[in-house]
Amino acid sequence: MYCEKCKRIVETNICPACGSKKIREPETGDLCFLTEQDYVSSGILEDILKQEGVPFLKKEVLGAGLSFRVGPMLDRSRFYVPFEHMQKALPLLEDLFAVPAEEAEQLTE
Ligand SMILES: [Zn+2]
């Protein structure tokens, strides 16, 4: 399922991230929240997505005004990927930034 408000893929009928009840089936072309990364990781991820031909939208969390004051190194970026590309983007992300919690649990069982 898909939360229209924060653009996350969620498992429940109420979004665990923002509490929104505007949950529906994800559709082709829906931008989905992929991850939030710091300045350095954002650069790496951006390169990999480009290499793999995955279209994405990158948004600075603080925005231009604030990041000018605190410096770009402290800003974080959120990545959004069209729903139909999530299946390709997620494994890239996992390869890049360690094993996700669910998989780690399975490994220890
Ligand atoms: Zn939400």
Residues whose N, C-alpha, C, O or C-beta is under 5 A from the ligand:
A	BS01	ZN	C3 K5 C6 C15 A17 C18 G19 S20
